[in-house]
Amino acid sequence: MKGLKLGLVIMAAAILTVGLSGMAYAFHEGGVGTCEGCHTMHNSIGDATVIKGGTQFQGVAYLLKGSDQSSTCLNCHSGTTQSSRRVFTTGSIAGVGPANFTPGGDYAWLTKTFTASSTLHTSAIPGDRLGHNIIAKDFSLVADATLQKAPGGTYSRDNLTCISCHDPHPAARQDASGTISYRGTGPIIGSGSYGPITLTGTEKMGVYRLLGGNGYVPKSYNGGPAFSNDPPIAVAPSTYNRKETSTDTRVAYGKGMSEWCKNCHTAIHNDGLSAKLIHPASNAAVLTPTVVGNYNTYLKSGDLGGAQATAYMSLVPFEEGNTDLTQLQSHAGAGTGSTAGPSTGKENVMCVSCHRTHASGFRYMTRWDNDSEFITEASAYLVAADGGRNATEYLAAMYDRPASNYATYQRSLCNKCHVKD
């Protein structure tokens, strides 16, 4: 009888495993995660308080497991070491860079202040100039000390948290073609951040990084501005959190990234150069044939010996102008994805061609240093004399790319598209 019971248990486990095969075991799975992962009914587990520094049986707003929204997210998305899910390095990083190298960057840059002034700015670089200043009380992350609201928009600094951009209870979803729809049009069965999955009937996959869609505004931001644009179409490699010492990590951006950023930065967004005479960044900002040629041949200052097949540079990514998730998945990779530059005539510049979405080691969360005329001088990164970074911090900000990748005197990577050096 005991053997029969054991056999039935093993059989049930096998059926369950087969039934779930093909599904990734990530917490969010492209949609809302297990409720208890973020919320606590009584602020008590195992006769102890759940919230750091909290009081047992006394919770916080929205039954969260952190003192606020971002703290709740960082309970899982932070740590002292590198991990695929981490976007904030905790512990001391004095004299070194953060441990995480996600395409969006590490919020730990916000905790640094570079004391030396640069060649273009007379002031030091405080941490709040290095990224989006999310509020996370439990992790000592505070609101922007300078800006009252989002540049080019009305989003208040006092309401900026992880869920300002990421929808924890996602309404947006997409099908295999990248067509966006919303709650009520089919269930989310898996993440859409890593490419298409097999869908049946009305099934859908989540949108890229659980980003909020049209109509989204956090419940906690009463009266806040609602988004008016859909999430972007993009595909990331599964091993995206890595140094890029010898190979680039390619996120295959498909379409709509700048339009999505426009949800908060409306006045900054510009479709075409003729409208406001500011740099265009949108689906309509298609790369000209001249820029395509520049991108594909530019290797470094003074060297135009590159080829389209190997032209891609993750410090200057572009949007591909399509929503084909299968094709985008084939392009995305961590050292194994496509290295090809633009070729279809549909590619365009986007906000994240120049900026990281979370934070970086450079002012205004840019992907490389725009404060100085040079990135390298005498075959070494321009460090203490430009922004107060030491050599280790600068290398980390460059995702551990060696200075030898660039010219003896390398100028700004704006030249990847414009070749004025």
VOGU-3710 file (C-alpha; in Angstrom, 3 decimals, decimal comma):
1> mkglklglvi> 0,000/0,000/0,000  2,866/2,376/0,907  4,492/1,593/-2,439  1,245/2,320/-4,283  0,911/5,713/-2,563  4,506/6,580/-3,422  3,940/5,590/-7,027  0,837/7,768/-7,256  2,763/10,737/-5,832  5,575/10,248/-8,367
11> maaailtvgl> 3,054/9,897/-11,195  1,231/13,086/-10,142  4,531/14,980/-9,987  5,459/13,700/-13,444  2,104/14,771/-14,893  2,484/18,218/-13,316  6,001/18,579/-14,697  4,942/17,555/-18,200  1,954/19,868/-18,014  4,207/22,826/-17,242
21> sgmayafheg> 7,011/21,915/-19,628  7,957/24,715/-21,959  7,026/27,383/-19,401  9,762/29,433/-17,757  9,722/29,510/-13,973  10,062/33,258/-13,446  8,061/35,036/-10,753  6,187/37,484/-12,975  5,836/35,271/-16,067  4,886/38,301/-18,106
31> gvgtcegcht> 1,914/39,020/-15,872  0,979/39,425/-12,250  3,042/37,245/-9,913  2,010/35,326/-6,810  0,151/37,848/-4,633  2,100/36,887/-1,500  5,365/37,699/-3,255  4,679/41,431/-2,926  1,865/41,691/-0,374  1,462/40,588/3,226
41> mhnsigdatv> -1,977/40,236/4,783  -0,885/40,734/8,391  2,810/41,742/8,221  3,669/38,516/9,975  5,302/35,267/8,890  6,652/32,710/11,340  5,703/34,980/14,246  7,983/37,737/12,939  7,471/40,993/11,072  7,839/40,895/7,291
51> ikggtqfqgv> 8,742/44,528/6,560  12,241/45,716/7,427  12,010/47,859/10,540  8,263/47,361/10,665  5,983/46,326/13,485  4,314/42,930/13,507  0,601/43,046/12,660  0,964/46,662/11,508  1,363/46,852/7,773  1,807/49,669/5,259
61> ayllkgsdqs> -0,272/51,018/2,403  -1,479/48,476/-0,165  -0,371/45,589/2,096  3,125/45,811/0,631  6,123/43,850/1,887  8,260/46,978/1,797  7,816/50,476/3,173  6,910/51,652/-0,344  6,530/50,352/-3,871  10,196/50,414/-4,913
71> stclnchsgt> 11,336/48,907/-1,621  8,959/46,031/-2,265  10,438/45,509/-5,735  14,014/45,764/-4,465  13,378/43,060/-1,876  13,913/40,715/-4,816  15,733/42,903/-7,326  18,734/43,885/-5,194  21,736/42,237/-3,580  25,469/42,488/-3,030
81> tqssrrvftt> 26,411/40,308/-5,999  25,502/40,021/-9,670  22,263/38,253/-10,554  20,009/38,273/-13,599  17,110/39,794/-11,685  19,069/42,491/-9,806  19,031/46,168/-10,743  20,465/47,590/-7,500  23,759/46,613/-5,872  23,591/46,881/-2,099
91> gsiagvgpan> 26,502/47,226/0,310  29,574/49,391/-0,125  30,734/50,192/-3,648  33,197/52,872/-2,615  35,890/53,228/-5,261  34,358/50,557/-7,498  31,364/50,235/-9,780  28,102/48,365/-9,090  28,038/44,592/-9,547  25,236/44,503/-12,101
101> ftpggdyawl> 25,517/45,210/-15,820  21,964/45,076/-17,113  21,187/47,030/-20,305  19,171/49,444/-18,164  21,973/49,995/-15,679  22,316/49,684/-11,905  20,544/52,089/-9,532  23,558/51,932/-7,229  25,129/54,654/-9,374  22,633/56,982/-7,657
111> tktftasstl> 24,524/56,498/-4,391  27,766/57,931/-5,805  28,876/61,550/-6,112  31,783/62,398/-8,376  33,451/65,434/-6,873  35,638/66,730/-9,685  34,133/68,977/-12,318  34,309/68,076/-15,986  35,537/69,982/-19,015  31,959/70,918/-19,938
121> htsaipgdrl> 30,472/71,439/-16,461  31,858/73,534/-13,601  29,959/71,607/-10,951  30,420/68,161/-9,476  28,172/65,276/-10,515  25,764/64,356/-7,697  24,221/60,906/-7,715  20,779/62,198/-8,613  22,110/63,253/-12,030  23,109/59,684/-12,863
131> ghniiakdfs> 19,698/58,111/-13,271  15,985/57,973/-12,554  15,621/58,763/-8,865  13,181/56,136/-7,657  12,049/56,394/-4,040  12,884/53,304/-1,966  12,974/54,148/1,754  14,204/50,727/2,849  17,214/51,093/0,536  17,965/54,794/1,219
141> lvadatlqka> 16,992/55,890/-2,288  15,266/59,275/-2,260  13,546/61,697/-4,625  15,504/63,870/-7,041  17,093/66,785/-5,172  16,927/69,129/-8,158  14,018/68,383/-10,463  10,421/68,754/-9,298  8,959/66,762/-12,167  9,947/64,738/-15,214
151> pggtysrdnl> 11,794/66,838/-17,801  9,344/67,659/-20,555  6,368/66,400/-18,546  4,359/66,638/-15,350  5,173/63,372/-13,561  6,027/64,309/-9,957  9,403/63,346/-8,485  7,563/62,437/-5,256  5,709/59,645/-7,028  8,594/58,139/-8,979
161> tcischdphp> 8,941/54,456/-8,129  9,585/51,209/-9,971  5,870/50,902/-10,725  5,870/54,300/-12,400  7,178/52,419/-15,449  6,547/48,746/-14,695  2,953/47,604/-14,216  2,909/45,030/-11,367  -0,591/43,906/-12,398  -0,105/44,104/-16,164
171> aarqdasgti> -3,033/45,103/-18,324  -1,005/45,146/-21,552  -0,249/41,936/-23,430  0,854/40,951/-26,928  0,442/38,171/-29,439  3,221/36,523/-31,454  3,187/39,335/-34,020  3,793/41,992/-31,375  0,239/43,343/-31,552  -0,617/44,979/-28,218
181> syrgtgpiig> -3,984/44,452/-26,537  -5,235/44,842/-22,988  -6,901/42,998/-20,126  -9,951/41,045/-21,245  -8,503/39,984/-24,595  -6,938/36,738/-23,396  -4,784/35,405/-20,553  -1,043/36,023/-20,210  0,696/32,636/-20,120  4,357/33,669/-20,260
191> sgsygpitlt> 6,915/36,427/-20,580  7,223/38,330/-23,825  10,571/39,882/-22,883  12,550/37,013/-24,391  10,715/36,378/-27,626  7,659/34,447/-28,780  6,187/31,451/-27,034  3,619/28,983/-28,338  0,144/30,469/-27,982  -3,196/28,719/-28,347
201> gtekmgvyrl> -6,587/30,311/-28,886  -6,826/33,666/-27,097  -3,622/33,160/-25,104  -1,190/36,075/-24,952  2,311/36,766/-23,686  3,398/39,668/-21,543  4,898/42,870/-22,931  8,540/43,866/-22,688  9,606/44,205/-19,045  5,997/44,537/-17,800
211> lggngyvpks> 5,990/48,159/-18,973  2,784/50,080/-18,425  0,570/50,643/-21,444  -2,054/53,070/-22,706  -4,105/54,355/-19,769  -1,677/53,130/-17,113  -1,144/55,105/-13,913  -0,256/53,559/-10,544  -3,138/53,359/-8,118  -0,932/55,077/-5,554
221> ynggpafsnd> -0,548/58,174/-7,764  -4,020/59,634/-7,359  -4,598/62,135/-10,145  -1,303/61,336/-11,829  -0,894/61,571/-15,602  -2,013/58,410/-17,375  0,093/56,927/-20,161  -1,145/57,477/-23,686  1,178/55,141/-25,616  1,609/51,382/-25,805
231> ppiavapsty> 4,685/49,542/-24,458  7,548/49,052/-26,932  8,211/45,840/-28,820  11,615/44,421/-27,867  13,378/41,156/-27,062  16,244/40,665/-24,593  18,628/37,727/-24,250  18,076/35,640/-21,130  21,658/36,289/-19,959  21,484/40,052/-20,249
241> nrketstdtr> 23,205/40,911/-16,944  26,856/40,570/-17,884  30,040/42,496/-18,488  30,808/43,297/-22,116  34,558/42,903/-21,952  34,873/41,178/-25,310  31,349/40,851/-26,760  28,260/43,061/-26,741  24,899/42,212/-25,214  22,219/42,911/-27,788
251> vaygkgmsew> 18,673/43,796/-26,864  16,726/43,669/-30,107  14,613/46,808/-29,961  11,753/46,509/-32,431  9,464/49,511/-32,290  7,926/52,128/-30,010  10,581/52,748/-27,347  10,740/56,539/-27,712  6,970/56,766/-28,038  6,697/54,944/-24,726
261> cknchtaihn> 9,237/57,305/-23,071  7,031/60,128/-24,351  4,423/59,079/-21,780  6,408/61,048/-19,197  8,784/63,182/-21,286  6,272/64,576/-23,766  7,949/67,861/-24,662  11,348/66,212/-25,172  10,028/63,738/-27,719  10,490/64,728/-31,341
271> dglsaklihp> 9,543/62,722/-34,413  11,493/64,705/-36,976  14,230/67,285/-37,117  12,043/69,892/-38,812  9,533/70,178/-35,965  11,481/71,548/-32,978  15,105/71,470/-34,092  15,989/69,020/-31,340  17,384/65,555/-31,895  14,654/63,255/-33,276
281> asnaavltpt> 14,029/59,920/-31,576  10,988/57,951/-32,711  9,613/55,375/-35,115  9,623/58,160/-37,689  13,273/59,083/-37,076  14,498/56,614/-39,682  18,251/56,550/-40,157  19,284/58,262/-43,367  21,450/56,363/-45,864  24,373/58,539/-44,780
291> vvgnyntylk> 23,902/57,652/-41,116  23,511/53,961/-41,990  26,809/54,074/-43,862  28,471/55,907/-40,988  27,201/53,429/-38,386  28,289/50,396/-40,376  31,816/51,578/-41,137  32,712/53,448/-37,949  34,931/51,504/-35,557  36,635/54,312/-33,636
301> sgdlggaqat> 38,048/57,782/-34,172  39,961/57,778/-37,436  38,943/54,229/-38,386  36,135/53,679/-40,900  37,121/50,119/-41,720  34,020/48,439/-40,322  31,451/46,278/-42,114  27,663/46,023/-41,807  27,807/42,385/-40,700  29,747/43,271/-37,549
311> aymslvpfee> 28,794/46,923/-37,010  26,468/46,635/-34,005  27,614/48,440/-30,850  25,504/48,121/-27,680  26,742/51,520/-26,482  24,858/52,945/-29,487  21,882/50,624/-30,095  19,194/51,349/-32,683  15,581/50,338/-33,137  14,888/47,902/-35,955
321> gntdltqlqs> 11,483/49,231/-37,000  9,565/45,949/-36,869  7,360/43,930/-34,526  8,344/40,434/-35,680  9,146/38,794/-32,330  10,634/35,716/-33,973  13,072/37,818/-35,966  13,890/40,003/-32,969  14,533/36,906/-30,877  17,049/35,694/-33,454
331> hagagtgsta> 18,886/39,010/-33,196  18,998/39,271/-29,396  21,921/37,694/-27,614  24,657/38,001/-25,009  27,706/37,641/-27,197  25,815/35,190/-29,409  23,225/37,443/-31,028  23,382/39,317/-34,288  26,312/41,686/-34,703  24,822/43,270/-37,815
341> gpstgkenvm> 24,280/46,976/-38,209  21,278/48,613/-39,919  20,393/47,398/-43,404  16,632/47,450/-44,026  15,993/51,190/-44,253  13,487/50,910/-41,399  15,893/51,357/-38,486  15,593/54,458/-36,305  17,206/56,271/-33,429  15,458/56,076/-30,044
351> cvschrthas> 15,872/57,515/-26,540  17,879/54,533/-25,343  20,317/54,888/-28,226  22,030/57,386/-25,951  20,580/56,813/-22,457  20,238/53,891/-20,083  16,780/53,490/-18,577  17,717/53,037/-14,914  21,084/54,679/-14,257  24,649/54,848/-15,510
361> gfrymtrwdn> 28,064/56,055/-14,398  27,722/59,202/-16,513  25,758/62,419/-16,160  22,151/62,233/-17,387  22,356/58,433/-17,487  24,087/58,423/-20,862  25,753/55,267/-22,157  29,140/56,952/-22,525  30,711/60,157/-21,222  29,357/63,212/-23,003
371> dsefiteasa> 30,939/65,691/-20,594  34,293/65,708/-22,302  35,734/66,066/-25,770  37,526/62,752/-25,310  36,649/59,323/-23,929  40,276/58,203/-24,026  43,528/60,122/-23,912  46,856/58,447/-24,605  45,075/55,052/-24,868  43,522/55,293/-21,385
381> ylvaadggrn> 40,063/56,261/-20,199  39,746/59,882/-19,121  39,111/59,369/-15,406  39,869/61,645/-12,429  40,324/64,756/-14,570  36,816/64,368/-15,954  34,100/63,805/-13,391  36,153/62,419/-10,520  35,765/58,745/-11,418  38,714/56,517/-10,741
391> ateylaamyd> 39,864/53,974/-13,315  37,852/51,122/-11,773  34,629/53,126/-11,717  35,082/54,334/-15,275  35,733/50,802/-16,507  32,574/49,596/-14,750  30,582/52,432/-16,335  31,812/51,158/-19,703  30,710/47,616/-18,778  34,361/46,564/-18,580
401> rpasnyatyq> 35,191/47,336/-22,196  38,949/47,909/-22,337  40,178/51,327/-23,457  42,119/49,504/-26,181  38,783/49,064/-28,024  39,021/52,716/-28,950  41,429/55,130/-30,597  44,414/56,582/-28,763  42,399/59,786/-28,495  38,787/58,626/-28,809
411> rslcnkchvk> 36,079/61,257/-29,156  32,369/60,972/-28,326  30,430/57,999/-29,664  27,975/60,428/-31,253  30,414/59,863/-34,093  29,138/56,303/-34,549  26,283/57,942/-36,459  27,696/61,320/-37,403  31,445/60,757/-38,020  32,725/64,238/-37,269
421> d> 36,004/63,102/-35,721
//
